[in-house]
Each structure stands twice: as C-alpha cells, then as structure tokens.
C-alpha cells in the first residue's frame, strides 16, 4: 500500500553550539544545511522504510529547491506532484544546544499557502489510491478541510507546532479525523488541560478517532478512544532531536500499513525516531 504525504518542504539550517549555550551573544557552532520540512521528512523516512510514498509540496526556484528535490528523490520518494513556483523556498532555522536539544527555531513557510483546496481536488485519484494520507498543519485551514472531505477515514494529521496545531481544532469542528500525532506541548495546547489522559479524552470527544502523543524521553502514548497504552522510548543516544517527531510519525504510519495495532505501530515509530536522533541528519540515511 502507498502513502500520500502533503505539506511543507524547506531548507533546514541547523546550528549546534559547541559549548553550553549562552543567551544574547554569539555562540561558536557547527552549522549543517539539508533538505527538511515536516511533510518532506515524513515522506523521506517512509520511503526509506520501504513504503511507496508520493509527496505533494511546493518549492521555489534555484539551488535550494533543486537540492531539496534531489535529496527527496534520492530517498525514493515520488516527487511528480511537487509544485515549482516563482516564490521563495521555505526555510527552517534551528539553534540546538551542545546536547542536541532545541534552544529556538524560526520558519518561513509562506510558499505553503500556495497549496490550495483546488490542488487537493485535483488529487482525487492519488487520494483514493493511497492507503493513508498524511498532512501537516503547515497547510492552509481551507486546504486541510478540502483534504479531510476527500480522504475520509484515512487522514493522519501532524500538528507541526503549538501555534499551527490550532488548525486541527478547526478541522475537528467539521470532520472526524482518523489519527493525529501531537507532542506533549501540542496536546496541552489543543486540549487546554495538563493531564495526558484528560487531554486524550477531550480530543476523542471532539472527533479524533486515534491519537499518538510523542512524548520525547517518555516515548509515546497511544489511544484509540478505548484504552491508552504507554510506549517506551527506544533512544539510547541523542545527537540532534531535529526530525524526531517526523520520524516517529513515519514509523507509526508504516506500522499501520503493515496491519499492526496502534501501540505496536507507535513502537515502530519510536524505533525510527531513535535512529534519527542518534545522528545529525534529521532523517533516516
């Protein structure tokens, strides 16, 4: 079975400081530039896991776009539906401390606004043919709504960030969603409660059928609305946490396509994330 992944692709610029981070001054760092973006990273990891994967995203012109497309295609992703636009390619800039944990990050994803509901409607065949459809919350709310109306009970939503996760709430006001993969901060922002179990119950009541919460060193919590299962982290070494959530989502989706129960699929997600955070690459090699 195949997966259709829709959302952001960008140039990742990651700076990992060499010594403990000192705020409000210049810190010596190791800087790495590579292809990134939530949807793109998920597609990359799925392809590396052996899943037939097609990516729908938007990039601009020039060397950055060419590098992103080349790296994505080399991973085995079908990029035939990627939009090439006369606009600035998305950029993500992250500062990591010397342990690999995120200090701060900024992004410029304006080009993703070009992925419209009309484009979704033009993907009718691809959506119908996919076993699962994964979308990130970089997409416009109306685009997410059009996709939810078409994808039905096979839509997976990756919330991306605390701010962008609010698009999921708007979507749930009109559509049931098969699965979402928030982290702990996003869960608390979506459910406005501190307790994980209460937050999960609230999201289920809003129409989210399944939830896998990615909880960093705690692993994950998988809930199908009937039971909540804790899934242990598989990480033994942390070099760079960038892309951990994208990898966990990719492994989860790959597991679901294999017919694994939700918690077992989430376990595969944790294994995939452990591989990614043990290197600087942000995706599977």
N, C-alpha and C positions, 0 to 999 in steps of 0.2 A: 504494500500500500504506500501511497505517496503523501507528502505533506506540502501544503501551500503556505508560505510564510509571507506576511505583508507588514511593512512598517519601515523603520528607519535604517539607513546605512550612512556611515560617516567615516571621516578620517579621525582616528584616535591619536591623540598626542598625550603620552603619559610621562610624567616626571616623578621618579622615585628618589627622594632625598637620600644622601649617602650617610648622614649623621642624623641624630634626633632632630625633628623639625622645629625650627624657631619661627614663630609667627611674626609678620610685619617686617620681614627683612629677606634678603636674597639667600637662598639655600643651595649649596652645590648639590647636583642631582645627576642621575643617569636618565636621559630622555630617549624614549622609543616612539616611533611613528609607525602605525599599521592600520589596516582596514578594521573598522569597528561598526558599531550601531547594534541596537538590541535585536531587531529582526534579522539583520545580516549575520550577527554572531550565532543566533539560534539556527539559522539555515546552514551555516558553515558546520556547526557541530553535528547537526542531524545528518548531513551528507557524510561526514567523517565516521559517523556511527553506522553507515550503510543504508540510510533511508533515502529513497528517491525524493528530492526536495527541489521545489521551484520557489524563487524569491521574486516578490513584487516590491520594488522600492523606487526611489528617484535619486539620481545623481546629476551633477552638473557636467561641465566640460573641463578638459585639461588633465594634467598629470595625476592629480589626486583621484579624480573619477576613474581614470584608467587603472591606477594601482588597486583601487577598491574592487573593480570588476575583475581584474586579472586574479587577484588573491581569492575572490569568491568562486570564480570558475575553477580555479586550480583545486579547490576543496571538493569539487564535484557537484556544485550547485548549478541548477539550470537558471541562467540569467536572461533568458529570452524575453521576459516580461518586464525587465528593468527599464524605467523611463530615463532618457537622456535629455536634459533640459538646459536652456540657456540661463542658468541660475547658479548660485554658489553651492557647491557640495557641502553637505553637513559636516560639522566639526565637533568633536568632544575633547575637552582638555581636562585632564585629571592630575592632581598632585597627591602622591602617596607618601606616607612616612617611611622610615627606614625598615619597618617590619612588613611593609606591603599593604597596610591598611589605608583606606581613603581619608585624606585630610579635607579636600574640597574638590569640586568639579563644576564645570560650566559646559553648556552645549549651545550650538547654533543649528537648529533643525528646521529652519523656515522652509526649506525646499520640500519637506514632507507635506506641507499644506497643499502641494500640487497634486497629491494623490486624492482624487475626488470620488464622490459617490458614483459618478458616471463611469469612472475607470473600474470601480467594483462591478458595476452591472455588465461591463464588457468582459468580465472574468467568469461569467456564468458557467461555462464548460469546465474551466480549471477548478472552480469551487466544487462543482458536482463530482468531479473525478477524484478529488482529494479525500484521503481517509480522515484527516484532521486539517483544520485551517487555524493557523496561529497568527494573531495580530498583536502588535504592540500599541501602547497608548500614546505614541508619537503621532498617530493618525488623528485627523480631524474628527470631532464628535459625529458629524453627519456621515462621514465615511465609515466609521465604526458601526453606525446604525444601519446603513445600507448593507454592510457586510453581515451583520447579525441576522438581518431579514433573509439573506440568501443562504448563509451557512447553516442555519438551524442548529441542530443538536451536536454539532462537531466543532464549535468555535472555542478556541483557547485564547484567553486574554492575558498578556504580560503587562502589568501596570506601569513599568518603567521607573517611576519616581513618585514621591508623595504627592507632588502637585499634579502630575499627569494622571495619577490613579483616579482622580475625581471623575474622569470621563467614564470610568467603569460604573460608577453610581448612576450617572445619567443614562447609561445604556440599560442598566438593570430596571430602570423605571418603565421601560418599554419592551424588553426582551428577556427571556431566560437565557442564561449563558452556561455552556457545558462545564467550563473549567476556567479558573483564574489562578495566577501564581504570584501573589504579593509576598514581599518580605515583611518582617515584623513591623517596621515603621509604617509601611503602606497599609497593612491590616489595621493598625491602630487609627490611622487617618480615615480609612474607609468606614470603620465600624464605630469610631469615637468611644471605644472602651479599651481599657488596658489589658484585660484578661483575654488570652488567646481563645479559650473555649467560648466565652461570651461573644467575642468578635466573629468567630466562625458561625455560631448560631445566627447571628444577625445577618451575615452575608447570605446564608442559606435562605433565610426568611425573605430576603429581597429578590430571590430568584436565581441565585448562583448555585448550580447543582453540585459542583465539586470544587474544593479548594485545596491547594497545596501551598502552605506557607513556608517560604525559605527563611530559615532562622539562623544563618551563619554557623558559628561553632556548635549551636544546639541541633543542627541538622535540619529537619523539616517536620511539619505536622500535616498529615493527610486526612481530609474529612470528606465523606460522601453524603453528609447530612444525617447519617445514622450512627456513625462511630468516628472517633478521632484517633488516629494512630501516630505515635511518635516514631520518626525515622532518624536513626543516628547519623551524624556526620561521618564521612569517610576520610576526611582530611587528616594527613599526617605531617604535611609541610606546607607552609604558606609563604610564597614569594611575592604574589601580587593578586589581590582579591578582584581586580577588574575582570568582568565577564563571568563571575561565579554564578550569578543568578541566571544568566543566559544559558550557561552550560547545564545548570540544574533543570531548567525548563526543557532543553533539548533532550536530555536523557529521560526525563519524565514522559515526553511525547513519544520518544522511541519505544519506551516500555509499554505504553498504552497500545501502540500499534502492534506490538507483539502479543497483545491479549493479557498482559499482566494486570493484576488487581492494582488499585490506585496506590496503595502504600508500597507495593513491590516496585511499581514504576517509579515512584518517588525515590526509592532506594537506588535505582539505576541513575536517577538524576543526581543524587549525592555523590555517587562514584564518578560521574562525568565531571562534576564541579571540582572534586578533589584533584583530578588530573590537571585541570586548567589552572587552578590557583597554585599549583606546585611549580609553575613556570611563569615567565613574563609575557607569554604570547596572547593571553586573554581568550584563546580558543584552542580546541584540540589540534595537534600538529597534523 
